């Protein structure tokens, strides 16, 4: 999905147009400027402190003595449940602009705004309708939403929260079988879709579902079926007297079901309460406010990450709490246009987006010795006027007004992080969390210029590392599985008590499945996933995702799956070459499938991967001894990617089992 956001041609003129005018050099470096304006007071040499020496529990040093379960409630104290967020935003913004839509005005596009009070009203209308339609038992009715990002999605979601209805978030990339299965498992009462085309292939199955009371379409529709109704017809049929009084909603009651990515099997349905999500959002606001990242830095947000994902959910929530202006970008392809119109002041991105921008820019830069020299000079720690000139179009890509950025959901490499810090000249923070912790975990401090870590625990969690059986990861060595405890920890998996008990222990610790390491500065570093680590015959442990993060930096590689056999001493990989780069560099008019059988191409790519292994100082047993070139990209359709674009490792291992075995039987690829 996200790989289509930016077209390569966008970047081809970044450093080629116009002469370079002489402008005054900045008086202090990026690092000093960030320290001046965004210093939260953290001691960068002691970011965390051990509050329990027996279990080795750590917290951010700022919050070593607070009560995790009540401290955050001093932020936005009027907000008890998610249904209170819009009213809080109304007060914070003085009933200012809340939701904007892009409208054409001749040859130009303008933003038209709905105020916070108007958005509150629309949410109350749809919430009241759903409340009346379902005649609910409080906190039991479930409303599934299957839609791209748009204002009406927010109206329905907030309406559900106001009246105690449970929201089920479905990714638009799900196939028909998955959607029907989730609706059946959760016994959803209402399905909300953006358009009927979305469910055309399985519309009859939906209409014959007796549990499903109604299908609400966000677009206008002419359907004559009584079970299908447009949201506009609902609004047109209601008047102010139809708004129901809000029922009491328990903050600990379930607010939403969110499906996990399912890298090791079928997606699980995580149940999150109002309190879970509020604890995450309020905790992040405490951290941001302490670093002076607040209005006007947070004035405007362009939402493009899926609203079904926990990351975008809590970013939107903390925006509503502070009166942020929000515009929804409906498709990734429209993002460059939307950024130029919306001009967001804050940005929440995933590394995949930044990687695409970075790779496209550097591919163009490396064509010219002069361009490469200019960029290298501009990326110095004490940047000269060159950075303002060289990178002004990078800033333009994000709308020219971005003042702070947070990246999460996957690791970001040091070179990409450094590039955007200097190019955008703004604080860029990296966050870590997961669905089961309502997105809360750790985040970096703006003044921390190190790379490869994910910062200290946010105000609403504490973290400990525990021994990983069968490995050398020991808590006494500051390594182990990351466990999180606090008010953000979810309520369990829907319909799966056994898995819930396996994930959250009796003391309330969420076992994340991630392997972490405390650095000597007290920051956390993620090494890999416990379920993905495997052991070689000589006893060495392999963390495949960490190695994939290294090897994916090859321009020849679009995707890579590192694996190995426990009876062998080395590792191998399935490599999907980058077709565009391969055809441009390795001249051939053969089909891509035939190219992937070319031994010479295989040797070239293997040699490039070996150079990366040397550059990043990988151990000999972490260096690939053989690879297989595969012509088909991993995708959701072939079952090898999750909806969040992570590799389904179990499926991949089963799919390529015979090939992986054969790579050990074949002669090792020759190094060039």
Secondary structure, 3 states (H helix, E strand, C coil): CHHHCCCHHHHCCCCCCCCCCCCCCCCCCHHHHHHHHCCCCCCCCCCEEEEECCCCEEEEHHHCCCCCCCHHHHCCCCCCCHHHHHHHHHHHHCCCEEEEEEEEECCEEEEEEEEHHHHHHHHHHHHHHHHHHHCCCCCCCEEEEECCCCHHHHHHHHHHHHCCCEEEEECCCCCHHHHHHHHHHHCCCEEEECCHHHHHHHHHHHHCCCCCCEEEECCCCCCCCCCEEEHHHHHHHCCHHHCCCCCCCCCCCEEEEEECCCCCCCCCEEEEEHHHHHHHHHHHHHHHHHCCCCCCCCCEEEECCCCCCHHHHHHHHHHHHCCCEEEECCCHHHHHHHHHHHCCCEEEECHHHHHHHHHHHHHHHCCCHHHHHHHHHHCCCCCCHHHHHHCHHHHHHCCCCCCEEEECCCCCCHHHHHHHHHHHCCEEEEEECCHHHCCCCEECCCCCCCCCCCCEECCCCEEEEECCCCCCCCHHHCEEEEEEECCCCCCEECCCHHHHHHHECCCCCEEEEEEEEECCCCCEEEEEECCCCEECCCCCEECHHHHHHHHCCCCCEEEEEEECCCCCCCEEEEEEECHHHHHHHCCCCCCHHHHCCCHHHHHHHHHHHHHHHHHCCCCHHHCEEEEEECCCCCCCCCCCECCCCCECHHHHHHHCHHHHHHHHHCCCCCCC
